[in-house]
Structure formats: structure tokens, C-alpha cells
Amino acid sequence: MPYKYILLVVVFYFISLIQNSFLAHFGILGVVPNFLLVLVCLFTFLDSAHSRLGVVSAISAGVFLDFLGSSFLGISVLAMISIYFFVRKTLVYLVDFPKEYSILYFIPIIIFATVFYGLIINFLNFLFSWSISLSFNGWAILFEILLNMTLGVIGFYIFKVIGRLKHGF
């Protein structure tokens, strides 16, 4: 059991390296896909309530984003853990629905997570640095939402196929 958590942390480390070093040079409108945010949402949304993969993914993604990103230490961890708890709380309200959650439930979650992550990072950076950046680019925010949503939908179906193969159709 602990091996899957170690493997998850190692995979998140390599994804964060790719995201923050290689893909940073290929941003469109200054936007780079946030694979770690998408994966945290996927692991939290698709995993069972008793599993710890969601919280381990949130903590490891936050730590790697803090160490390799430009924000203060701890800000990304707080944002990712907040997103984890939001998704878990949302799933409690979906308990009356079938066990197989639909992509229609996941899309609003990934949109909210993208917007929330950007807001919390900017707000906490403001609190710790007392400087405000008044640059607002609506197209970049919209593009980031669409990019993360597309990655989330692709990841959702990949996880579903892997789950079917694992459990034998």
C-alpha cells in the first residue's frame, strides 16, 4: 500500500519538473497547463472516500509547486489542500447520485479549482508581500480555464478506462 503513495510522489515530482521547467517556455498568453492541479482534482474526484490518494496528491503537488514555483513556501500547499477539501465536500452532496460520477459533475469542479487556485495564490502572495499586481488579462484566465478543463476531461476518461481495465470491464 505505501508503495503507491511513494510512486505518486515521484510521479508528481517529475510532472512538476516538466511543468515548471520545460513547459514554461511554451506558454500561450503566459499560460502553462497546470497538470498538478488537474491531477489533484482527478485523484480526489475519482478515488474512494477512504483512500488517501487525494490528500497525498494535494500535499505533494503543493510542495512541488512551492519549491519549483515563484510563490512563498506553503501557499500552494494551502491552495491544493483547500481544493481537496472543496472537492470532497462537493462529493458529499453527490452521494444520492450513482457511484459512477459523470463528467458533467467534474467539469464545474475543474473550472472552480482553476479559478480558485489563481485567486488564492494571488491573494496569499498579496498578504505576504504587500504588493498588488493590477495586471488582469481576461483572455489568459479564460484560456487557462479551457486548457485545464480540456486536460481534466482527457484525464477523466483515461482514469475511467484504466479503472475498467483494472476491474475487468
C-alpha positions as CSV (number, residue, x, y, z in Angstrom):
1,M,0.0,0.0,0.0
2,P,2.6,2.7,0.9
3,Y,4.4,2.0,-2.5
4,K,1.6,3.6,-4.4
5,Y,2.0,6.8,-2.3
6,I,5.7,6.8,-2.9
7,L,5.1,6.2,-6.6
8,L,2.6,9.1,-6.6
9,V,5.0,11.5,-5.0
10,V,7.7,10.5,-7.5
11,V,5.4,10.9,-10.5
12,F,4.2,14.3,-9.2
13,Y,7.9,15.4,-8.8
14,F,8.6,14.6,-12.5
15,I,5.4,16.2,-13.6
16,S,6.2,19.4,-11.6
17,L,9.7,19.4,-13.2
18,I,8.3,19.2,-16.7
19,Q,5.6,21.8,-15.9
20,N,7.8,24.4,-14.3
21,S,11.0,24.0,-16.4
22,F,10.2,22.7,-19.9
23,L,6.6,23.8,-20.5
24,A,7.2,27.2,-19.0
25,H,8.9,28.1,-22.3
26,F,5.9,27.2,-24.3
27,G,3.2,29.2,-22.6
28,I,0.4,30.8,-24.7
29,L,-0.7,34.2,-23.4
30,G,1.5,33.4,-20.4
31,V,-0.5,30.3,-19.5
32,V,1.1,26.9,-18.9
33,P,-1.1,23.9,-18.2
34,N,-1.3,23.1,-14.6
35,F,-1.1,19.3,-14.7
36,L,-0.7,19.0,-10.9
37,L,-3.9,20.9,-10.3
38,V,-5.8,18.7,-12.8
39,L,-4.3,15.5,-11.2
40,V,-5.3,16.6,-7.7
41,C,-8.8,17.1,-8.9
42,L,-8.9,13.8,-10.7
43,F,-7.5,11.8,-7.8
44,T,-9.8,13.4,-5.3
45,F,-12.9,13.2,-7.5
46,L,-12.4,9.6,-8.8
47,D,-10.9,7.9,-5.7
48,S,-12.9,6.4,-2.9
49,A,-13.7,8.3,0.3
50,H,-11.5,6.1,2.4
51,S,-8.4,6.4,0.2
52,R,-5.7,8.8,0.9
53,L,-4.5,9.3,-2.7
54,G,-6.4,12.7,-2.9
55,V,-4.8,14.2,0.2
56,V,-1.3,12.8,-0.7
57,S,-1.6,14.2,-4.2
58,A,-2.7,17.6,-2.9
59,I,0.1,17.9,-0.4
60,S,2.8,16.6,-2.8
61,A,1.5,18.9,-5.6
62,G,1.5,21.9,-3.3
63,V,5.0,21.2,-2.0
64,F,6.5,20.8,-5.5
65,L,4.7,23.8,-6.8
66,D,6.0,25.8,-3.8
67,F,9.6,24.6,-4.3
68,L,9.7,25.0,-8.0
69,G,7.3,27.9,-8.4
70,S,7.7,31.6,-7.6
71,S,5.3,31.9,-4.7
72,F,6.1,31.8,-1.0
73,L,6.5,28.4,0.7
74,G,3.3,27.0,1.9
75,I,0.9,29.0,-0.3
76,S,0.4,26.3,-3.0
77,V,0.1,23.6,-0.3
78,L,-2.7,25.6,1.3
79,A,-4.4,26.1,-2.0
80,M,-4.2,22.5,-3.0
81,I,-5.4,21.3,0.4
82,S,-8.3,23.7,0.1
83,I,-9.2,22.4,-3.3
84,Y,-9.0,18.8,-2.0
85,F,-11.5,19.7,0.8
86,F,-13.8,21.5,-1.6
87,V,-13.9,18.5,-4.0
88,R,-14.5,16.1,-1.0
89,K,-17.3,18.4,0.3
90,T,-18.9,18.5,-3.2
91,L,-18.8,14.7,-3.4
92,V,-20.8,14.5,-0.1
93,Y,-23.6,16.4,-1.8
94,L,-23.5,14.0,-4.8
95,V,-23.9,10.9,-2.5
96,D,-27.5,10.4,-3.7
97,F,-26.4,10.0,-7.3
98,P,-25.0,6.9,-8.8
99,K,-21.5,5.7,-7.8
100,E,-20.2,6.4,-11.3
101,Y,-19.8,10.2,-11.2
102,S,-20.5,11.8,-14.6
103,I,-18.1,14.1,-16.4
104,L,-20.8,16.7,-16.0
105,Y,-20.1,16.8,-12.3
106,F,-16.3,17.0,-12.9
107,I,-16.2,19.9,-15.4
108,P,-17.6,22.5,-12.9
109,I,-15.2,21.2,-10.3
110,I,-12.1,21.7,-12.5
111,I,-13.3,25.1,-13.6
112,F,-13.8,26.2,-10.0
113,A,-10.4,24.7,-8.9
114,T,-8.6,26.6,-11.7
115,V,-10.2,29.9,-10.7
116,F,-9.8,29.3,-7.0
117,Y,-6.2,28.3,-7.3
118,G,-5.4,31.5,-9.2
119,L,-7.3,33.6,-6.7
120,I,-5.8,32.0,-3.6
121,I,-2.3,32.2,-5.0
122,N,-2.7,35.9,-5.8
123,F,-4.4,36.7,-2.5
124,L,-1.8,35.0,-0.4
125,N,1.1,36.5,-2.3
126,F,-0.5,39.9,-1.7
127,L,-0.8,39.2,2.0
128,F,2.8,38.1,2.4
129,S,4.4,40.6,0.1
130,W,2.1,43.6,0.5
131,S,2.3,44.4,-3.2
132,I,-0.5,44.1,-5.6
133,S,-0.3,43.3,-9.2
134,L,-3.1,45.1,-11.1
135,S,-2.5,43.1,-14.3
136,F,-5.7,41.4,-15.3
137,N,-5.9,39.5,-18.6
138,G,-9.3,38.0,-19.0
139,W,-8.2,36.1,-22.2
140,A,-5.4,34.5,-20.3
141,I,-7.7,33.4,-17.5
142,L,-10.3,32.1,-19.9
143,F,-7.6,30.2,-21.8
144,E,-6.2,28.7,-18.6
145,I,-9.7,27.5,-17.6
146,L,-10.2,26.0,-21.1
147,L,-6.8,24.4,-21.1
148,N,-7.2,22.8,-17.6
149,M,-10.7,21.8,-18.4
150,T,-9.6,20.0,-21.6
151,L,-6.8,18.3,-19.7
152,G,-9.2,17.3,-17.0
153,V,-11.7,15.8,-19.4
154,I,-9.0,13.8,-21.1
155,G,-7.6,12.7,-17.8
156,F,-11.1,11.8,-16.6
157,Y,-11.6,9.4,-19.5
158,I,-8.1,8.0,-19.2
159,F,-8.8,7.2,-15.5
160,K,-12.1,5.7,-16.4
161,V,-10.6,3.4,-19.0
162,I,-7.8,2.4,-16.6
163,G,-10.4,1.7,-13.9
164,R,-12.4,-0.5,-16.3
165,L,-9.3,-2.4,-17.3
166,K,-8.3,-2.9,-13.7
167,H,-11.7,-4.2,-12.6
168,G,-12.3,-6.2,-15.8
169,F,-15.0,-4.3,-17.7
